[in-house]
Amino acid sequence: MKDLPRDAARCDHPRKRLEVKSRSRIMLRTALGAFLPVLILAPAAQAQPPDTILSGTIDLQQVLEAVRRDNPEILAAHKRWEAGQRRIAQAATPDQPRLDVERMYAPSLSDMIGKPDEKAISITQEMPFPTVLYLRRGLAAKDAAMREQSYRAKVLEVCARARAAYAMLFLAEKSLFIYDESVGIMRRFSRVAESKVSSGRGRQSDALKAQVELTKMLNMRVTLEQEREAFQAMLNALMGRDAGAVLGAPQEPPSAAVVLNAADLEASALSARPELREALLASQRADQSLSLARSEFLPDLMIQHRRRSDPMRGSTYDAILGLSLPLWFWKPAAMVREAKSERETAQAELNAARLSAQADLKTAWSRARAAQRLLEAYRTTLLPQAEESLKVAESGYQSDKTGFLDLLDAQRSLLGFRLEYYQYMADFERRLAELERIVGREL
């Protein structure tokens, strides 16, 4: 017991064990409150999910695949990215050319169209300085790249929420299973107590205590069933399905053996986290915006070709090259100062995003490691000890060597440790989902 984590050692106290059911209930209700907005905001299903989701059992990978494919928030982010890509060609294209048709010196208004003495057809193209089009295209490309990172961040965010919802649904399912087993055990104890009372070797209070404990378990089971339905609805909404759609029972998440190396995770977060890459792109975009603002000092161009026709000279051709005069220099100067401020802002936000990523990673890694260690302690030490203690207490009660309270305390301890084990498993899954969102990749 000395090698166990502090939290695990405290759980061995009898009074602490009596609080496990209320702690389980609080944890489930807290997660329920965190995911409630998903039920309100998510629309109906966008596509028919595969049959493996509808019944039987489901695993985490099936859920994440359905989320990436059908989640409305992810689909909306992807469409915004596509729209940003379509703007690149628009930014690099000048305005439409203009066609002018002139009819001059007509003898009367009635002959304005058919019989003028002089006719002219001209085509005019106005366009900014060539480098301006190049810079505009670069800005549009940066905007599209930033939208891509926003899309990837949204995928990671929604998948993290789905992973946490899956973990809480698995916890509710396992809690129901544990309570069903505990109800069966308590019914067996109740029969033993009643048998001892009828034979004169026991007390009536022991049988009443068994019935009270059994009733409390059955009431808790009703609450767990309601919470399981709520988590099923949340997971369905995240997968883009109707909240009341049939959902199979979740299998145990396979992540308990994940190796969490802090140095590797930090390197991945600094290189692959979408929010950080988006901030870097924003800084680069600010540099290009400054170059574009400086290009406002350059003149715009106008190219015109005109064909004239008159009785004296016949057909003639004109070519015109025009330039705008950037006389109001204070306007582009103000644009340059604004672009410089935006560049400094983007650089500061990039530094803030980098520091925030490191801090978030450190916090999430510490929480995940703590949950993983507690999970291992329960699996290797506390659960086997509690199971053996229950066997000894039941044998002692049947042979009149121990009292019913000892048996009841041993049963409560086992129930509490089993529930806490799966609580730490669900907590580890939630921390792992948070880590994946921070580092920008699956672990």
Backbone torsions as a table, in degrees:
resi	resn	phi	psi	omega
1	MET	NA	-20.2	-178.1
2	LYS	-69.6	-27.4	-176.1
3	ASP	-85.1	-6.5	-177.8
4	LEU	-75.2	155.3	173.3
5	PRO	-62.2	155.6	-175.2
6	ARG	-57.3	-43.2	-178.7
7	ASP	-62.6	-37.7	-179.7
8	ALA	-69.4	-37.4	-179.4
9	ALA	-66.8	-36.6	-179.9
10	ARG	-65.7	-26.8	-177.3
11	CYS	-68.6	-13.4	-176.5
12	ASP	-79.8	-9.4	178.9
13	HIS	-73.5	136.5	-176.0
14	PRO	-58.7	-41.3	-178.6
15	ARG	-65.6	-35.8	178.9
16	LYS	-66.5	-34.3	-178.6
17	ARG	-66.2	-31.3	-177.6
18	LEU	-66.5	-18.0	-177.3
19	GLU	-91.8	1.2	-169.2
20	VAL	-67.3	-35.3	-177.9
21	LYS	-68.8	-39.8	177.4
22	SER	-67.6	-36.1	176.9
23	ARG	-64.5	-41.7	177.8
24	SER	-61.2	-42.0	-179.3
25	ARG	-64.8	-41.5	-179.9
26	ILE	-64.4	-41.6	-178.3
27	MET	-64.0	-42.3	-180.0
28	LEU	-67.5	-39.8	-179.6
29	ARG	-69.1	-35.1	177.4
30	THR	-63.1	-45.0	178.3
31	ALA	-65.4	-35.5	177.7
32	LEU	-61.4	-43.1	178.4
33	GLY	-65.8	-33.3	-179.0
34	ALA	-69.4	-31.9	-175.8
35	PHE	-98.8	-1.7	-176.4
36	LEU	-59.1	-37.8	178.9
37	PRO	-59.7	-25.1	178.8
38	VAL	-62.4	-39.6	-179.3
39	LEU	-66.7	-32.3	-175.6
40	ILE	-80.5	-39.7	-170.6
41	LEU	-91.9	-26.9	-173.6
42	ALA	-73.2	132.9	178.0
43	PRO	-80.5	-175.4	-179.2
44	ALA	-70.7	174.1	-174.6
45	ALA	-62.1	141.9	179.5
46	GLN	-95.9	-27.1	-178.4
47	ALA	-149.8	157.6	-179.7
48	GLN	-74.9	118.4	-178.7
49	PRO	-72.9	163.5	180.0
50	PRO	-65.8	155.9	-176.3
51	ASP	-63.2	-24.4	-178.8
52	THR	-66.1	-18.7	178.3
53	ILE	-82.7	-23.7	-168.9
54	LEU	-74.6	-33.5	-173.5
55	SER	-150.7	177.6	179.6
56	GLY	71.0	-130.5	179.8
57	THR	-119.0	153.7	176.2
58	ILE	-126.6	154.9	175.5
59	ASP	-120.6	171.6	-173.7
60	LEU	-63.5	-39.1	-178.6
61	GLN	-64.6	-39.1	176.3
62	GLN	-60.5	-42.1	-179.6
63	VAL	-64.5	-46.0	-177.7
64	LEU	-65.9	-36.8	176.5
65	GLU	-63.3	-43.3	177.9
66	ALA	-64.2	-37.3	178.8
67	VAL	-64.4	-47.4	-179.1
68	ARG	-63.2	-31.8	-175.8
69	ARG	-84.4	-38.8	-166.5
70	ASP	-120.4	-5.3	-177.6
71	ASN	-66.4	128.2	-177.1
72	PRO	-63.2	-36.0	179.4
73	GLU	-64.4	-40.6	178.4
74	ILE	-67.1	-42.5	178.5
75	LEU	-61.7	-41.2	178.8
76	ALA	-64.0	-42.1	178.9
77	ALA	-64.2	-37.1	178.9
78	HIS	-66.5	-39.2	178.8
79	LYS	-67.2	-35.5	175.7
80	ARG	-64.0	-38.0	176.4
81	TRP	-63.2	-45.1	179.0
82	GLU	-61.3	-41.8	178.6
83	ALA	-61.7	-39.0	177.6
84	GLY	-63.5	-36.7	178.2
85	GLN	-66.1	-33.9	-179.5
86	ARG	-70.0	-16.3	-178.1
87	ARG	-84.8	-10.5	-178.0
88	ILE	-65.0	-49.2	179.9
89	ALA	-65.0	-34.7	179.0
90	GLN	-62.8	-42.4	-177.0
91	ALA	-67.4	-28.0	-177.1
92	ALA	-92.2	4.4	-176.9
93	THR	-108.5	130.6	177.8
94	PRO	-71.6	174.7	179.1
95	ASP	-67.0	165.5	-179.4
96	GLN	-64.9	142.4	173.9
97	PRO	-69.2	160.1	-178.3
98	ARG	-116.3	134.2	177.3
99	LEU	-106.6	126.9	178.9
100	ASP	-119.5	132.8	175.8
101	VAL	-119.6	121.5	-177.9
102	GLU	-114.1	138.6	172.2
103	ARG	-127.1	114.3	-172.4
104	MET	-121.9	152.5	175.6
105	TYR	60.6	41.8	173.9
106	ALA	-72.9	141.7	-177.7
107	PRO	-65.2	-28.5	179.2
108	SER	-154.3	167.0	-179.9
109	LEU	-63.5	-32.1	-178.6
110	SER	-68.9	-23.7	179.8
111	ASP	-101.9	19.4	-176.1
112	MET	-59.9	-34.7	-175.9
113	ILE	-90.4	-43.4	-169.5
114	GLY	-92.2	-31.1	-170.2
115	LYS	-131.0	51.8	172.6
116	PRO	-81.9	152.6	178.1
117	ASP	-73.8	-29.0	-176.7
118	GLU	-130.7	136.5	180.0
119	LYS	-129.8	149.7	179.0
120	ALA	-149.9	138.1	174.8
121	ILE	-125.0	126.6	-178.1
122	SER	-132.9	148.2	174.5
123	ILE	-121.3	127.2	-176.0
124	THR	-122.7	132.4	176.1
125	GLN	-122.7	117.8	174.9
126	GLU	-103.2	136.6	-177.1
127	MET	-154.8	150.8	176.1
128	PRO	-72.8	173.9	177.2
129	PHE	-57.9	141.6	-173.8
130	PRO	-53.7	-37.1	179.8
131	THR	-66.8	-25.4	178.9
132	VAL	-66.2	-43.1	176.9
133	LEU	-61.1	-39.6	178.9
134	TYR	-62.9	-44.4	-179.5
135	LEU	-67.9	-38.0	177.1
136	ARG	-63.2	-39.9	177.7
137	ARG	-64.2	-39.6	178.1
138	GLY	-63.5	-39.4	177.5
139	LEU	-64.3	-43.1	178.9
140	ALA	-63.6	-38.2	177.7
141	ALA	-65.2	-39.4	177.0
142	LYS	-65.6	-40.1	177.3
143	ASP	-60.7	-42.8	178.8
144	ALA	-64.6	-40.0	178.6
145	ALA	-65.1	-37.5	177.3
146	MET	-66.5	-37.9	176.6
147	ARG	-66.2	-33.3	175.3
148	GLU	-62.6	-43.9	178.9
149	GLN	-66.8	-34.7	175.3
150	SER	-63.5	-39.0	176.9
151	TYR	-63.4	-46.0	-179.6
152	ARG	-65.9	-36.3	175.9
153	ALA	-65.1	-39.0	178.1
154	LYS	-65.1	-38.6	176.9
155	VAL	-60.7	-46.7	179.9
156	LEU	-65.1	-40.3	-179.6
157	GLU	-63.7	-48.1	-177.9
158	VAL	-68.3	-38.1	177.3
159	CYS	-64.8	-35.9	176.7
160	ALA	-65.1	-41.7	176.7
161	ARG	-64.6	-39.9	178.8
162	ALA	-65.9	-39.3	179.1
163	ARG	-65.3	-40.3	177.3
164	ALA	-66.2	-41.1	177.9
165	ALA	-64.8	-38.9	177.1
166	TYR	-62.4	-42.3	179.6
167	ALA	-63.3	-41.4	179.7
168	MET	-69.8	-34.6	174.7
169	LEU	-65.7	-41.3	176.9
170	PHE	-63.0	-40.1	177.7
171	LEU	-61.9	-42.3	178.9
172	ALA	-63.9	-41.2	179.0
173	GLU	-64.1	-45.8	-179.5
174	LYS	-67.8	-35.2	177.8
175	SER	-63.6	-41.0	176.8
176	LEU	-63.0	-41.7	179.3
177	PHE	-63.4	-42.4	179.9
178	ILE	-66.0	-40.9	178.5
179	TYR	-66.3	-35.9	176.5
180	ASP	-62.1	-43.9	177.4
181	GLU	-64.6	-41.6	-179.4
182	SER	-66.8	-34.5	176.1
183	VAL	-63.3	-42.2	177.1
184	GLY	-62.5	-41.5	178.5
185	ILE	-64.6	-43.5	-178.6
186	MET	-66.6	-33.8	176.1
187	ARG	-65.8	-37.0	176.3
188	ARG	-66.0	-41.3	176.9
189	PHE	-62.5	-39.8	-179.7
190	SER	-63.0	-39.8	178.6
191	ARG	-66.7	-38.3	178.2
192	VAL	-65.0	-42.7	179.7
193	ALA	-63.7	-43.2	178.7
194	GLU	-64.8	-36.2	178.0
195	SER	-65.5	-39.5	179.4
196	LYS	-69.7	-34.8	176.9
197	VAL	-65.8	-42.3	-179.1
198	SER	-67.7	-27.0	179.0
199	SER	-91.0	0.0	178.3
200	GLY	82.0	11.1	-178.7
201	ARG	-103.2	-3.2	-178.4
202	GLY	-131.8	177.9	-179.4
203	ARG	-109.4	149.2	179.8
204	GLN	-64.6	-30.0	-180.0
205	SER	-63.4	-30.4	178.2
206	ASP	-64.3	-43.6	178.4
207	ALA	-64.1	-38.2	178.7
208	LEU	-67.5	-39.4	177.4
209	LYS	-62.4	-39.1	178.3
210	ALA	-64.3	-40.3	179.1
211	GLN	-67.1	-40.5	178.2
212	VAL	-62.3	-45.3	179.6
213	GLU	-63.1	-39.0	178.6
214	LEU	-63.8	-41.9	178.8
215	THR	-63.5	-41.0	178.3
216	LYS	-62.3	-40.3	178.5
217	MET	-64.6	-42.4	-179.9
218	LEU	-65.5	-37.7	176.9
219	ASN	-65.3	-41.2	178.7
220	MET	-65.0	-33.5	179.0
221	ARG	-64.4	-37.3	177.2
222	VAL	-61.7	-43.1	178.4
223	THR	-62.8	-41.8	179.8
224	LEU	-65.0	-35.5	177.8
225	GLU	-64.1	-40.8	177.9
226	GLN	-64.0	-42.3	-179.3
227	GLU	-69.4	-34.2	176.1
228	ARG	-62.0	-42.7	178.2
229	GLU	-62.6	-37.9	179.3
230	ALA	-65.5	-43.7	179.9
231	PHE	-68.9	-32.1	173.9
232	GLN	-62.7	-42.9	178.3
233	ALA	-63.4	-40.6	178.6
234	MET	-61.9	-45.9	-178.5
235	LEU	-66.2	-39.5	176.1
236	ASN	-60.3	-43.3	-179.7
237	ALA	-63.1	-40.3	179.1
238	LEU	-67.3	-27.7	177.4
239	MET	-87.5	6.8	178.8
240	GLY	74.7	26.3	-178.5
241	ARG	-113.7	163.1	175.9
242	ASP	-61.2	141.9	-175.2
243	ALA	-60.8	-29.1	-178.4
244	GLY	-94.3	9.6	-179.1
245	ALA	-66.5	150.5	179.5
246	VAL	-67.4	136.8	-178.9
247	LEU	-134.5	132.3	-179.5
248	GLY	-69.5	168.6	179.9
249	ALA	-74.3	134.7	-178.4
250	PRO	-75.5	140.9	173.9
251	GLN	-84.6	165.3	-178.7
252	GLU	-66.2	131.5	179.0
253	PRO	-61.2	141.2	-175.4
254	PRO	-93.9	31.0	-168.6
255	SER	-105.3	4.4	-173.3
256	ALA	-65.1	-26.0	-176.4
257	ALA	-95.4	12.7	-179.8
258	VAL	-65.5	132.3	177.8
259	VAL	-90.5	123.3	-176.4
260	LEU	-107.0	97.1	178.4
261	ASN	-95.6	116.8	-173.5
262	ALA	-63.0	-40.7	-177.9
263	ALA	-65.8	-44.0	178.9
264	ASP	-64.8	-40.0	-179.7
265	LEU	-65.2	-39.6	179.4
266	GLU	-66.3	-41.7	177.9
267	ALA	-62.1	-40.4	178.5
268	SER	-67.0	-40.3	-179.7
269	ALA	-63.8	-40.0	-177.8
270	LEU	-74.1	-20.2	-177.7
271	SER	-106.4	-26.4	-171.2
272	ALA	-121.3	-7.9	-178.8
273	ARG	-66.3	124.0	-175.5
274	PRO	-59.5	-40.1	-179.7
275	GLU	-62.3	-36.6	179.3
276	LEU	-72.0	-39.7	178.0
277	ARG	-68.1	-34.4	175.8
278	GLU	-65.2	-40.2	177.2
279	ALA	-64.8	-37.5	176.9
280	LEU	-65.0	-42.6	177.4
281	LEU	-64.0	-37.1	177.6
282	ALA	-63.6	-37.1	177.2
283	SER	-66.0	-42.5	177.4
284	GLN	-65.7	-37.3	178.1
285	ARG	-64.3	-38.1	178.5
286	ALA	-62.8	-36.9	176.1
287	ASP	-62.0	-43.4	179.3
288	GLN	-69.2	-33.4	176.6
289	SER	-63.2	-36.4	177.1
290	LEU	-65.2	-42.1	177.1
291	SER	-63.6	-38.2	179.0
292	LEU	-67.5	-38.4	178.1
293	ALA	-64.0	-39.7	178.0
294	ARG	-66.1	-30.1	-179.7
295	SER	-71.0	-10.6	176.1
296	GLU	-65.7	-16.2	174.8
297	PHE	-74.3	-15.5	-179.3
298	LEU	-82.3	149.3	-178.3
299	PRO	-77.7	151.3	169.0
300	ASP	-81.2	157.2	-175.3
301	LEU	-110.5	152.2	173.7
302	MET	-138.5	123.5	179.1
303	ILE	-118.8	131.0	-178.5
304	GLN	-136.9	138.1	172.9
305	HIS	-121.9	131.6	-175.1
306	ARG	-134.8	139.3	176.2
307	ARG	-115.4	122.7	-179.5
308	ARG	-108.0	152.1	175.9
309	SER	-143.7	118.5	176.4
310	ASP	-142.6	162.5	-174.3
311	PRO	-64.2	-30.0	-174.3
312	MET	-82.6	-46.6	-174.1
313	ARG	-103.0	-7.6	-176.9
314	GLY	74.9	-141.7	-179.1
315	SER	-92.5	130.9	176.5
316	THR	-131.5	161.0	-177.3
317	TYR	-128.0	140.3	179.9
318	ASP	-124.6	145.2	173.3
319	ALA	-127.4	129.9	-175.4
320	ILE	-127.3	132.6	173.0
321	LEU	-119.9	120.4	-178.7
322	GLY	-118.7	152.8	178.4
323	LEU	-130.3	139.4	172.8
324	SER	-76.6	155.3	-179.3
325	LEU	-109.3	105.8	-179.3
326	PRO	-76.0	67.8	-177.2
327	LEU	-75.3	-36.4	-176.6
328	TRP	-80.8	69.0	-170.8
329	PHE	-64.7	-23.0	-177.7
330	TRP	-67.4	-23.5	177.3
331	LYS	-67.4	-55.0	176.7
332	PRO	-63.1	-29.6	177.0
333	ALA	-64.3	-40.6	176.5
334	ALA	-66.1	-36.5	177.8
335	MET	-64.0	-38.4	178.1
336	VAL	-64.6	-44.4	179.1
337	ARG	-63.6	-38.9	177.1
338	GLU	-63.5	-43.1	-179.8
339	ALA	-64.4	-36.3	177.3
340	LYS	-64.5	-42.0	177.7
341	SER	-63.3	-40.7	178.7
342	GLU	-66.4	-34.9	177.6
343	ARG	-66.0	-43.5	177.6
344	GLU	-63.9	-36.6	176.6
345	THR	-63.6	-45.2	-179.6
346	ALA	-63.7	-38.4	178.2
347	GLN	-66.3	-40.3	177.3
348	ALA	-65.5	-40.7	178.3
349	GLU	-66.0	-33.9	176.2
350	LEU	-64.8	-44.4	177.4
351	ASN	-63.5	-40.2	178.2
352	ALA	-64.6	-39.9	178.9
353	ALA	-65.5	-37.5	178.9
354	ARG	-67.0	-44.6	178.5
355	LEU	-66.6	-38.6	178.9
356	SER	-64.9	-39.1	178.6
357	ALA	-62.9	-42.0	178.8
358	GLN	-65.3	-42.4	179.8
359	ALA	-67.3	-44.6	178.8
360	ASP	-61.6	-39.7	-179.7
361	LEU	-64.8	-43.8	-179.7
362	LYS	-61.1	-44.5	-179.7
363	THR	-65.1	-48.4	-178.3
364	ALA	-64.9	-38.6	179.7
365	TRP	-64.6	-42.7	179.5
366	SER	-62.4	-42.7	-180.0
367	ARG	-66.9	-41.4	179.6
368	ALA	-65.1	-42.4	179.3
369	ARG	-64.3	-40.0	178.4
370	ALA	-63.6	-45.3	178.8
371	ALA	-63.6	-37.5	180.0
372	GLN	-67.0	-40.0	179.1
373	ARG	-68.0	-42.2	177.6
374	LEU	-63.8	-39.0	177.9
375	LEU	-60.2	-43.2	179.0
376	GLU	-67.3	-38.1	179.0
377	ALA	-64.1	-42.0	178.5
378	TYR	-66.0	-41.1	-175.8
379	ARG	-68.9	-38.2	-172.9
380	THR	-94.4	-23.1	-171.8
381	THR	-125.5	-60.2	-169.6
382	LEU	-68.1	-44.9	-179.1
383	LEU	-64.3	-48.2	176.7
384	PRO	-59.2	-38.6	178.9
385	GLN	-65.7	-41.4	-179.8
386	ALA	-67.5	-39.0	177.8
387	GLU	-64.5	-42.1	178.7
388	GLU	-67.3	-37.7	178.7
389	SER	-63.2	-38.3	178.6
390	LEU	-66.5	-40.8	178.3
391	LYS	-62.2	-42.3	-179.6
392	VAL	-66.3	-42.7	-179.2
393	ALA	-65.5	-39.6	179.7
394	GLU	-66.6	-41.5	177.6
395	SER	-64.5	-41.1	179.0
396	GLY	-66.9	-35.5	179.8
397	TYR	-70.6	-39.1	179.1
398	GLN	-66.8	-28.9	178.9
399	SER	-97.0	12.5	176.8
400	ASP	63.7	25.4	178.2
401	LYS	-92.1	-24.3	178.1
402	THR	-130.6	162.0	-179.2
403	GLY	-88.2	172.5	-178.2
404	PHE	-69.2	-30.8	178.7
405	LEU	-63.0	-36.9	176.5
406	ASP	-63.6	-41.6	178.1
407	LEU	-65.1	-43.6	180.0
408	LEU	-64.0	-40.2	179.1
409	ASP	-65.3	-39.5	178.4
410	ALA	-65.7	-39.2	179.1
411	GLN	-67.4	-41.3	177.2
412	ARG	-62.8	-39.1	179.1
413	SER	-62.2	-45.6	179.9
414	LEU	-64.1	-43.7	177.8
415	LEU	-59.7	-45.5	-179.0
416	GLY	-63.9	-43.7	-179.1
417	PHE	-66.3	-38.3	179.7
418	ARG	-67.2	-42.2	177.4
419	LEU	-64.5	-43.1	-180.0
420	GLU	-65.2	-34.0	178.2
421	TYR	-59.7	-48.0	-179.4
422	TYR	-74.8	-25.3	172.7
423	GLN	-64.5	-43.4	178.0
424	TYR	-68.5	-32.1	175.8
425	MET	-64.7	-45.6	177.3
426	ALA	-64.5	-38.8	178.9
427	ASP	-64.8	-39.3	177.9
428	PHE	-63.9	-40.0	177.8
429	GLU	-63.0	-40.6	178.6
430	ARG	-65.8	-41.3	178.3
431	ARG	-67.1	-37.0	178.9
432	LEU	-66.6	-39.4	175.9
433	ALA	-62.0	-40.1	177.5
434	GLU	-64.3	-40.2	177.6
435	LEU	-63.2	-42.6	179.4
436	GLU	-61.5	-38.9	178.7
437	ARG	-66.1	-35.3	-178.2
438	ILE	-74.2	-44.7	-175.6
439	VAL	-81.5	-17.4	176.1
440	GLY	83.5	20.9	177.7
441	ARG	-159.4	164.2	177.4
442	GLU	-74.0	146.6	179.0
443	LEU	-103.5	NA	NA
